[in-house]
Amino acid sequence: MPRAGAAYNSQRAPRRADYSSQRAPRLRQCRPPGGPRRSGGGGFKSPVPAPASCRPPEATGGALRREIEELRQKELALDQEIAQLMSEGYSLEELEKHIALLHEYNDIKDAGQMLLGKLAVIRGVTTKQLYPEYDLELSD
């Protein structure tokens, strides 16, 4: 007498083959410049750039050298500008004082704008309509 699950077992999919003995697919490797290419067209260029690890060191090294040189030129220009400003009588302390005063001015202006906005909401008008009432210019 057959077992109750025998019919089910006979209809199951066959077992998968064991692929462990097969080689895993190879990952894309770097080719040396001018190295062997596949035949059959030769004109194809992949739209995907080669990983940075595959690029020759000269390609990235040259770009880095140019960037370093540009940064050195900018540093030199800034040093010259600083020297010119100092020769005109400007000092670092004066600059820091002006920056602190500008921060304070902006904080006060922001508080005033916030109050004007709240007042405009209470009155049901725009802040632009409140400017003439307080002798403010739109550029303020």
N, CA, C and O of each residue as an XYZ file, in Angstrom:
560
protein
N       0.843     -1.173      0.000
C       0.000      0.000      0.000
C       0.891      1.240      0.000
O       1.806      1.350      0.816
N       0.619      2.193     -0.935
C       1.432      3.399     -0.995
C       1.114      4.332      0.149
O      -0.001      4.374      0.667
N       2.102      5.053      0.512
C       1.916      6.037      1.594
C       1.035      7.180      1.116
O       0.871      7.401     -0.083
N       0.472      7.900      2.079
C      -0.457      8.981      1.754
C       0.229     10.099      0.979
O      -0.402     10.698      0.108
N       1.468     10.399      1.253
C       2.156     11.494      0.581
C       2.919     11.058     -0.645
O       3.634     11.873     -1.227
N       2.803      9.810     -1.069
C       3.594      9.300     -2.183
C       3.251     10.022     -3.475
O       4.151     10.332     -4.255
N       1.990     10.296     -3.722
C       1.597     10.980     -4.951
C       2.172     12.387     -4.970
O       2.640     12.859     -6.006
N       2.136     13.042     -3.848
C       2.694     14.392     -3.762
C       4.178     14.365     -4.049
O       4.682     15.194     -4.806
N       4.889     13.408     -3.444
C       6.333     13.321     -3.616
C       6.712     13.053     -5.057
O       7.748     13.534     -5.517
N       5.905     12.301     -5.780
C       6.248     11.983     -7.160
C       6.055     13.186     -8.071
O       6.606     13.212     -9.171
N       5.293     14.174     -7.645
C       5.047     15.344     -8.481
C       5.950     16.518     -8.134
O       5.872     17.571     -8.769
N       6.778     16.350     -7.163
C       7.672     17.441     -6.785
C       8.683     17.698     -7.884
O       8.998     16.815     -8.681
N       9.192     18.937     -7.914
C      10.213     19.288     -8.899
C      11.470     18.494     -8.607
O      11.749     18.164     -7.454
N      12.229     18.185     -9.648
C      13.461     17.441     -9.413
C      14.435     18.267     -8.596
O      14.377     19.497     -8.586
N      15.312     17.586     -7.924
C      16.310     18.270     -7.106
C      17.218     19.089     -8.002
O      17.496     18.729     -9.146
N      17.670     20.198     -7.448
C      18.604     21.046     -8.197
C      19.937     20.337     -8.349
O      20.362     19.559     -7.495
N      20.575     20.634     -9.459
C      21.905     20.063     -9.674
C      22.886     20.747     -8.740
O      22.669     21.888     -8.332
N      23.931     20.074     -8.409
C      24.958     20.617     -7.532
C      25.940     21.421     -8.375
O      26.689     20.853     -9.170
N      25.940     22.752     -8.202
C      26.798     23.636     -8.981
C      28.093     23.972     -8.242
O      28.887     24.778     -8.729
N      28.310     23.386     -7.113
C      29.468     23.753     -6.313
C      30.786     23.434     -7.014
O      31.815     24.038     -6.711
N      30.757     22.485     -7.950
C      31.999     22.143     -8.638
C      32.281     23.102     -9.794
O      33.390     23.122    -10.327
N      31.276     23.903    -10.187
C      31.482     24.836    -11.290
C      32.163     26.099    -10.779
O      32.046     26.454     -9.606
N      32.876     26.771    -11.681
C      33.562     28.003    -11.313
C      32.560     29.140    -11.176
O      31.581     29.220    -11.918
N      32.820     30.007    -10.221
C      31.985     31.196    -10.036
C      32.269     32.152    -11.187
O      33.374     32.143    -11.731
N      31.298     32.975    -11.568
C      31.557     33.932    -12.646
C      32.662     34.891    -12.245
O      32.738     35.329    -11.097
N      33.514     35.209    -13.202
C      34.652     36.090    -12.931
C      34.187     37.532    -12.921
O      33.361     37.940    -13.736
N      34.721     38.287    -12.001
C      34.437     39.704    -11.947
C      35.256     40.412    -12.998
O      36.292     39.908    -13.431
N      34.800     41.571    -13.408
C      35.514     42.344    -14.417
C      36.890     42.705    -13.885
O      37.031     43.242    -12.786
N      37.895     42.403    -14.681
C      39.255     42.685    -14.258
C      39.809     43.831    -15.079
O      39.323     44.122    -16.172
N      40.822     44.471    -14.545
C      41.478     45.558    -15.248
C      42.366     44.987    -16.338
O      43.055     43.988    -16.137
N      42.340     45.630    -17.484
C      43.235     45.260    -18.579
C      44.364     46.251    -18.616
O      44.129     47.444    -18.418
N      45.571     45.816    -18.858
C      46.648     46.789    -19.020
C      46.413     47.587    -20.297
O      45.874     47.043    -21.261
N      46.806     48.877    -20.333
C      46.597     49.668    -21.534
C      47.242     48.990    -22.730
O      48.382     48.532    -22.656
N      46.502     48.929    -23.839
C      47.014     48.295    -25.043
C      47.031     46.784    -24.934
O      47.617     46.109    -25.780
N      46.399     46.245    -23.908
C      46.388     44.806    -23.700
C      45.463     44.119    -24.682
O      44.885     44.759    -25.561
N      45.327     42.824    -24.530
C      44.510     42.070    -25.480
C      43.058     42.489    -25.402
O      42.519     42.763    -24.330
N      42.443     42.532    -26.570
C      41.025     42.881    -26.665
C      40.301     41.758    -27.380
O      40.906     40.953    -28.089
N      39.005     41.721    -27.180
C      38.208     40.738    -27.896
C      38.120     41.143    -29.353
O      38.069     42.330    -29.678
N      38.103     40.186    -30.198
C      37.942     40.500    -31.616
C      36.468     40.718    -31.907
O      35.607     40.294    -31.136
N      36.181     41.373    -33.008
C      34.789     41.544    -33.395
C      34.269     42.922    -33.124
O      33.325     43.072    -32.348
N      34.826     43.912    -33.712
C      34.301     45.272    -33.562
C      35.350     46.211    -33.042
O      35.682     47.181    -33.724
N      35.876     45.980    -31.896
C      36.949     46.770    -31.342
C      36.612     48.232    -31.111
O      37.334     48.892    -30.364
N      35.556     48.779    -31.710
C      35.237     50.188    -31.561
C      34.312     50.483    -30.404
O      34.011     51.649    -30.151
N      33.856     49.488    -29.704
C      32.909     49.702    -28.608
C      33.625     50.263    -27.391
O      34.672     49.764    -26.979
N      33.039     51.308    -26.825
C      33.550     51.862    -25.575
C      32.400     51.857    -24.589
O      31.342     52.423    -24.863
N      32.594     51.235    -23.463
C      31.544     51.115    -22.465
C      31.175     52.480    -21.911
O      32.062     53.295    -21.654
N      29.876     52.753    -21.718
C      29.466     54.017    -21.107
C      29.738     54.052    -19.614
O      29.663     55.112    -18.992
N      30.055     52.895    -19.033
C      30.345     52.818    -17.607
C      31.839     53.035    -17.419
O      32.640     52.270    -17.955
N      32.234     54.065    -16.665
C      33.667     54.312    -16.481
C      34.315     53.180    -15.695
O      33.682     52.539    -14.856
N      35.576     52.955    -15.984
C      36.324     51.933    -15.255
C      36.471     52.372    -13.808
O      36.592     53.566    -13.535
N      36.463     51.428    -12.877
C      36.657     51.805    -11.470
C      37.986     52.512    -11.283
O      38.935     52.286    -12.034
N      38.045     53.367    -10.274
C      39.257     54.149    -10.022
C      40.463     53.245     -9.813
O      41.586     53.616    -10.157
N      40.240     52.068     -9.256
C      41.360     51.160     -9.021
C      41.943     50.635    -10.319
O      43.067     50.131    -10.323
N      41.208     50.739    -11.428
C      41.692     50.258    -12.720
C      42.361     51.356    -13.523
O      43.027     51.071    -14.518
N      42.200     52.592    -13.117
C      42.799     53.689    -13.868
C      44.285     53.764    -13.566
O      44.717     53.494    -12.445
N      45.058     54.129    -14.570
C      46.486     54.279    -14.311
C      46.741     55.414    -13.333
O      46.000     56.397    -13.342
N      47.767     55.312    -12.486
C      48.022     56.345    -11.479
C      48.285     57.712    -12.092
O      48.018     58.729    -11.452
N      48.805     57.762    -13.320
C      49.085     59.055    -13.933
C      47.798     59.837    -14.170
O      47.793     61.065    -14.079
N      46.703     59.134    -14.474
C      45.447     59.813    -14.783
C      44.941     60.586    -13.578
O      44.512     61.730    -13.722
N      44.981     59.998    -12.409
C      44.488     60.690    -11.217
C      45.582     61.565    -10.609
O      45.285     62.618    -10.044
N      46.822     61.149    -10.716
C      47.927     61.918    -10.153
C      48.087     63.261    -10.826
O      48.347     64.261    -10.158
N      47.935     63.303    -12.159
C      48.054     64.564    -12.893
C      46.962     65.535    -12.506
O      47.210     66.730    -12.343
N      45.750     65.022    -12.360
C      44.635     65.884    -11.966
C      44.862     66.434    -10.559
O      44.565     67.597    -10.286
N      45.384     65.601     -9.678
C      45.649     66.061     -8.308
C      46.746     67.116     -8.293
O      46.667     68.093     -7.548
N      47.766     66.914     -9.115
C      48.844     67.913     -9.175
C      48.314     69.262     -9.664
O      48.681     70.312     -9.137
N      47.447     69.218    -10.679
C      46.859     70.472    -11.193
C      46.011     71.151    -10.122
O      46.067     72.369     -9.952
N      45.220     70.348     -9.398
C      44.374     70.919     -8.346
C      45.225     71.531     -7.237
O      44.893     72.597     -6.718
N      46.303     70.875     -6.876
C      47.209     71.404     -5.846
C      47.807     72.718     -6.311
O      47.901     73.671     -5.538
N      48.212     72.770     -7.573
C      48.801     73.999     -8.110
C      47.783     75.140     -8.118
O      48.120     76.277     -7.788
N      46.537     74.835     -8.494
C      45.481     75.860     -8.478
C      45.263     76.383     -7.067
O      45.112     77.588     -6.868
N      45.246     75.483     -6.084
C      45.050     75.897     -4.693
C      46.216     76.752     -4.203
O      46.014     77.698     -3.442
N      47.423     76.427     -4.629
C      48.575     77.250     -4.245
C      48.474     78.648     -4.844
O      48.833     79.632     -4.197
N      47.983     78.737     -6.086
C      47.806     80.046     -6.722
C      46.752     80.870     -5.971
O      46.928     82.071     -5.762
N      45.652     80.212     -5.567
C      44.613     80.916     -4.805
C      45.156     81.401     -3.466
O      44.866     82.519     -3.040
N      45.948     80.553     -2.803
C      46.538     80.940     -1.522
C      47.449     82.155     -1.697
O      47.417     83.081     -0.887
N      48.246     82.149     -2.740
C      49.146     83.262     -3.012
C      48.352     84.547     -3.262
O      48.712     85.608     -2.752
N      47.265     84.453     -4.051
C      46.441     85.629     -4.333
C      45.807     86.165     -3.048
O      45.746     87.378     -2.849
N      45.336     85.273     -2.178
C      44.729     85.706     -0.912
C      45.762     86.341      0.010
O      45.472     87.330      0.683
N      46.959     85.780      0.042
C      48.027     86.374      0.856
C      48.356     87.783      0.375
O      48.595     88.682      1.181
N      48.367     87.968     -0.944
C      48.643     89.292     -1.497
C      47.518     90.275     -1.148
O      47.777     91.439     -0.841
N      46.280     89.801     -1.197
C      45.147     90.665     -0.853
C      45.192     91.058      0.620
O      44.911     92.205      0.966
N      45.543     90.113      1.486
C      45.662     90.403      2.918
C      46.748     91.441      3.156
O      46.566     92.383      3.928
N      47.877     91.258      2.486
C      48.986     92.209      2.646
C      48.576     93.604      2.180
O      48.939     94.597      2.810
N      47.825     93.687      1.086
C      47.371     94.982      0.578
C      46.422     95.645      1.574
O      46.550     96.839      1.844
N      45.470     94.885      2.126
C      44.524     95.441      3.093
C      45.243     95.914      4.357
O      44.891     96.953      4.916
N      46.228     95.172      4.802
C      46.969     95.568      6.001
C      47.789     96.826      5.733
O      47.945     97.666      6.619
N      48.316     96.961      4.509
C      49.080     98.167      4.184
C      48.175     99.396      4.096
O      48.634    100.527      4.258
N      46.871     99.161      3.837
C      45.908    100.265      3.787
C      45.391    100.620      5.170
O      44.585    101.541      5.305
N      45.836     99.911      6.198
C      45.465    100.264      7.559
C      44.397     99.392      8.181
O      43.997     99.642      9.318
N      43.924     98.383      7.483
C      42.925     97.487      8.055
C      43.614     96.515      9.000
O      44.761     96.119      8.793
N      42.871     96.139     10.057
C      43.430     95.167     10.992
C      42.425     94.046     11.216
O      41.233     94.202     10.952
N      42.914     92.932     11.701
C      42.075     91.769     11.958
C      41.054     92.068     13.053
O      39.908     91.626     12.973
N      41.466     92.817     14.074
C      40.555     93.159     15.172
C      39.385     94.001     14.661
O      38.242     93.809     15.077
N      39.685     94.937     13.753
C      38.632     95.790     13.201
C      37.648     94.956     12.382
O      36.437     95.165     12.453
N      38.168     94.027     11.620
C      37.316     93.154     10.818
C      36.408     92.325     11.715
O      35.212     92.205     11.447
N      36.967     91.751     12.780
C      36.165     90.950     13.703
C      35.076     91.785     14.368
O      33.970     91.293     14.592
N      35.380     93.056     14.689
C      34.395     93.947     15.307
C      33.258     94.223     14.331
O      32.089     94.196     14.719
N      33.589     94.489     13.065
C      32.555     94.748     12.055
C      31.672     93.520     11.843
O      30.456     93.644     11.694
N      32.274     92.354     11.828
C      31.495     91.124     11.644
C      30.537     90.928     12.812
O      29.380     90.559     12.608
N      31.009     91.174     14.046
C      30.151     91.040     15.231
C      28.994     92.038     15.175
O      27.859     91.698     15.510
N      29.286     93.280     14.747
C      28.223     94.286     14.637
C      27.206     93.907     13.553
O      26.008     94.130     13.729
N      27.666     93.344     12.452
C      26.741     92.907     11.398
C      25.843     91.771     11.887
O      24.659     91.730     11.552
N      26.396     90.854     12.671
C      25.576     89.778     13.239
C      24.495     90.351     14.158
O      23.338     89.936     14.102
N      24.881     91.297     14.993
C      23.909     91.920     15.903
C      22.824     92.646     15.121
O      21.642     92.524     15.440
N      23.219     93.402     14.095
C      22.260     94.121     13.251
C      21.280     93.137     12.608
O      20.073     93.377     12.605
N      21.798     92.030     12.062
C      20.920     91.050     11.406
C      19.961     90.399     12.391
O      18.807     90.142     12.047
N      20.416     90.130     13.608
C      19.531     89.557     14.628
C      18.397     90.524     14.975
O      17.244     90.114     15.104
N      18.732     91.813     15.126
C      17.714     92.817     15.456
C      16.733     92.972     14.294
O      15.523     93.065     14.499
N      17.263     92.999     13.083
C      16.401     93.138     11.905
C      15.462     91.938     11.781
O      14.285     92.109     11.461
N      15.971     90.713     12.032
C      15.133     89.522     11.977
C      14.002     89.600     12.999
O      12.866     89.231     12.700
N      14.311     90.081     14.212
C      13.271     90.218     15.248
C      12.220     91.234     14.816
O      11.025     91.022     15.024
N      12.663     92.334     14.217
C      11.713     93.345     13.732
C      10.830     92.798     12.618
O       9.630     93.070     12.592
N      11.405     92.032     11.701
C      10.617     91.433     10.620
C       9.588     90.453     11.175
O       8.464     90.374     10.681
N       9.981     89.712     12.199
C       9.062     88.766     12.812
C       7.887     89.504     13.462
O       6.739     89.081     13.332
N       8.177     90.607     14.162
C       7.114     91.391     14.795
C       6.183     92.006     13.752
O       4.964     92.014     13.925
N       6.768     92.524     12.665
C       5.935     93.079     11.590
C       5.029     92.005     10.997
O       3.864     92.266     10.699
N       5.563     90.801     10.827
C       4.768     89.702     10.278
C       3.609     89.345     11.187
O       2.495     89.129     10.710
N       3.849     89.281     12.489
C       2.772     88.958     13.436
C       1.709     90.057     13.459
O       0.512     89.774     13.504
N       2.162     91.323     13.429
C       1.229     92.440     13.407
C       0.385     92.415     12.131
O      -0.813     92.696     12.166
N       1.017     92.077     11.010
C       0.292     92.006      9.743
C      -0.782     90.917      9.793
O      -1.879     91.105      9.267
N      -0.472     89.786     10.420
C      -1.456     88.708     10.541
C      -2.623     89.163     11.406
O      -3.781     88.908     11.073
N      -2.327     89.832     12.512
C      -3.392     90.306     13.414
C      -4.306     91.285     12.685
O      -5.527     91.221     12.832
N      -3.725     92.191     11.901
C      -4.519     93.200     11.188
C      -5.112     92.682      9.889
O      -5.994     93.318      9.312
N      -4.640     91.542      9.427
C      -5.161     90.977      8.183
C      -4.625     91.689      6.942
O      -5.317     91.776      5.927
N      -3.401     92.194      7.019
C      -2.780     92.876      5.881
C      -1.427     92.212      5.604
O      -1.008     91.301      6.318
N      -0.760     92.689      4.557
C       0.582     92.183      4.261
C       1.609     93.042      4.990
O       1.326     94.175      5.378
N       2.799     92.490      5.170
C       3.862     93.269      5.812
C       4.223     94.468      4.939
O       4.604     95.521      5.450
N       4.102     94.305      3.629
C       4.400     95.408      2.703
C       3.485     96.607      2.978
O       3.908     97.757      2.858
N       2.248     96.333      3.342
C       1.303     97.415      3.627
C       1.624     98.125      4.937
O       1.197     99.263      5.134
N       2.374     97.475      5.848
C       2.735     98.099      7.122
C       3.957     99.017      7.008
O       4.141     99.891      7.855
N       4.785     98.839      5.990
C       6.019     99.614      5.870
C       5.788    101.125      5.901
O       6.473    101.817      6.655
N       4.851    101.667      5.116
C       4.675    103.131      5.157
C       4.231    103.641      6.534
O       4.608    104.738      6.945
N       3.438    102.847      7.232
C       2.941    103.260      8.543
C       4.083    103.476      9.539
O       3.980    104.321     10.428
N       5.170    102.713      9.392
C       6.311    102.823     10.300
C       7.521    103.494      9.640
O       8.654    103.353     10.100
N       7.257    104.221      8.557
C       8.308    104.946      7.826
C       9.473    104.036      7.418
O      10.639    104.408      7.545
N       9.140    102.850      6.931
C      10.142    101.905      6.463
C      10.137    101.872      4.933
O       9.094    102.045      4.302
N      11.281    101.655      4.364
C      11.376    101.503      2.923
C      11.388    100.012      2.604
O      11.840     99.203      3.415
N      10.891     99.650      1.420
C      10.843     98.232      1.052
C      12.249     97.623      0.957
O      12.414     96.410      1.093
N      13.237     98.453      0.729
C      14.612     97.934      0.645
C      15.209     97.663      2.017
O      16.294     97.088      2.107
N      14.534     98.059      3.084
C      15.042     97.837      4.444
C      14.932     96.380      4.836
O      15.313     96.009      5.946
